[in-house]
Amino acid sequence: MFITKYIPNAITSLNLICGVIGIWFTLAMGDCIIGFNFMLLAMVFDFCDGLAARLLGAYSEVGKELDSLADMVSFGVLPACMMASTYLSLSSKVFWLAWIPVLIAVFSALRLAKFNLDERQHKSFLGLPTPACAIVCGSACCIISLARSAFMQSAWFIPTLSVILCCLLVSNVPMFSFKFSKEDKTDSILKMKRYAFVSISAITIVVMCLSALPWQALLFGVFTVYIVINLLFALFRI
């Protein structure tokens, strides 16, 4: 069973490979939609490596560091490249603003470093998780590429969204996790947050489906709801 300890790291490496391929499609081919698909595949591997480590009891410090490095590429560099590339493809752009989305990679690195050192973030998060930020970026770029929103194609939308996401990444706003544990059953506030998220997300999905929007727009809507709900709970100190 010696080989089993390498399985989680092998899965993490697939996450990293997906991130690199996504960057290649985004920058070399100018195809953010395929890049986003590889980002989502990277998230599947990101979930599976932790699951494999728990099932096999194959935790390691190398695996922990490798996971952060892979996340940096797939959920930090890739979304930054997608946002910058999409912005440069717009006709109504202000050239120097194209550099602002690059900051997503920097703030994602700060977010991951903060997460690795902060012992308070085992059951929930402080600040926006990098995968959630990446999905918002990737889905927004797909919507813009599909020319489904004149508002999102404006010269200021991507730079403004980038600044907001950068601030959320390194903020101390509490954000609930999607990972479930036995202790969650006794946490009524956490259950309320999750029920609110699921309920509002379901309504959002129904409305968007009736509007015949692309599936990428559904992801954008759901994760926007996730951010807004956590901000509201933080504002009212719930």
N, C-alpha and C positions, 0 to 999 in steps of 0.2 A: 504493500500500500504506500510505498515511498513516493510514488508519482502523484498521489492525490494532493499533496501539499502544493503542487505547482498548478493545479487546475484553476483556482481562483485568479492567480496572476495571469494565466493564459487568457481567461475571459476578460480581465481588465485590459490586456493588450489588444483584444479585439475592439474594445471601446476606443482605444487610442487610434487603431488603424482606421476605424470608421470616421473619426474626427479628421484625420489627415486626408482621407479620400474626399470627405465633404469639402474641405478647404480647397482641394485641387479642382473639384467640379465648380466651386464658386468663383475662384480666381482665374483659372485657365480656360474653363468652358463657359463662364458667365451664367451658370445654371444654378440659381439658388434653390429651386424646387428639389432637384436631386440632392443638393447639399443638405437641405432640411431633412430629407428622407434618411440620409446617413446619420444625421444628428439624432433622430428618433431611434434608429437602430443602435447607436452608441448608448442611448439611455436604457435600452433593453439589456445590453451587456453590463451596464453600470449597476442595474438592479440584480442581475444574475450573479455577478462576482461576489457580492455580499451574501447572497443566499447560499452560494456554493461554499463560502468560507464558514458559514454557520453550520451547515449540514455536515461538512467534512471536518470541522474543528481545525481548519487550516489557516488560522490567523497568523499574521507576521507583520513586523515593522516595515519590511520591504513592500509587502502588499499594500499597506496603508499609504506609503509614500507614492507608490506606483499609481494607486487609485486617484490621488490628488493631481498627479502629473497628467494622467489621461483625461481627467475632468477639465483640466486647464485647457487642453487642446480642443476637446469636443464641445465644451460648454463655455469656453472663454474666448479662444482665438477664432473658432469657427463662426460663432454669432457675430463677433466684431467684424470679421471679413465679409460676412453676408450683409451686414448693415451698411458698411462702407461701399461695397460693390454695388448694392442696390441704389444707394444714394447717387453714386456717380452715373448710374444709368438713367436717372431722371433728366428730363429736359429743363425743368425749372429748378436748377440747383445753384447753390452758392458754393464755389469750389472749396474754399477754405473750411467750410463746415463739414466736409467729408472726413476730416481728421477726428472729429468728435466721437464717432462710433468706435474708433480704435481704442478709446479709453475703456470700453467695456472689457477688453482683454486685461487691462491693468487692474481694474477694480475687481474683476473675477479672481485674479491672482491674490489680491488682498483679502477677498472674502474667503477663499480656500485656506489661506494661511491662518486667518482668524479662527476659522472653524476647527482646524487641527489643534489649535492651542487652547481653545475655550472649552472648559469642562462643563459648562452650563448647557451645551447644545446636544445632549445625547437624545432627549425625547422630543425636543422642539428646536426651532431655529431662532437666532437673533440676526435679522437681516434676511434679504431675499436669497434663497438657495440658487446656486448657479444653474442647475438644470431648468428651474422655472424661468429664470431670466433668459436662458437660451431659447426656450420654446416661444416666449413672447417675441424675441427678436426674429427667430426663424419664421414663425407664422406670419408676422407683419411683413417680412420681405416677400414671402410667397403671395400674399394678398396684393402687394404693390406690383409684383411681377405679372400677376394675372389681370392687372388693370381693373380691379374691382372696387377701388376706393379713391376718388379724387382728393379727398381730405388727406389720406395717408401718402399721396403722391406729391403733396405740397413741399416746398423747399425747407420747411422748418419742422416737419413731423419727425423724421428720423433723428436729427440732432437733439430735439427736445426729448423724445423718448429715451435716447441714449443717456442723457444727463439724469433723467429721473431714475432709470434703472441703475446707473452707477451709484447714485445716492442711496438707493434701497439696498444694494449689495453690501455696503459697509455700515449700514444703519444698525441701531439696536432695537428695531421694531420686532416684537415677538411674532413669529409666524409658525403656525402649527405644522407638524410633520404628517405625512401620509403613512408612516410606519406605525403599525398597531402593536400594542403590548398588553399584557394582562393588567397592568396598572391603569390603563386607559379606561377600564370599565368603571372605575370609581371616580374618575375625573369628570364631573358634570359640565364644567366650563369647556373643556376640550371637546366633549361630545356635542355641546351646543354649537361650537364653532364649526365642527365638521358637518353637522346637520344643516346649518345655515348655508355652508358652502355647497353641499350637494343639492339642496333645494333650489338655490338661486342659479346654480350651474345648469340644472335640469331645465329651468324656465328659459335660460339663455339659449341652450341648445335647441329647444323646441322653436323658439322665435327665429333663430338663424336658419334652421332647417326649412321652415315655412318661407323664408326669404330666398331660398335656393342658393345660399352662399357656399363656397368651397369648404371642404373639411378642414383646411388649414385655419379658416376663420373661426371654426368651432373651438379649436385649441386656443386661439388668441382670446376668444371670449371667455373661456373657462379659466384660463390663467390670469386674465385681467380681473375676473371676479375674485380669484384667490388673493390677489394683491389688495384689492379694495376692501374685502372683508377683514383682512388682517389689519389694515390701516385703521378701519373704523373701530375695531375692537381695541386697538392700541390707543386711539384717540379718546375713547370713553373708559379706558383703563379696565376693560373686562378681562 
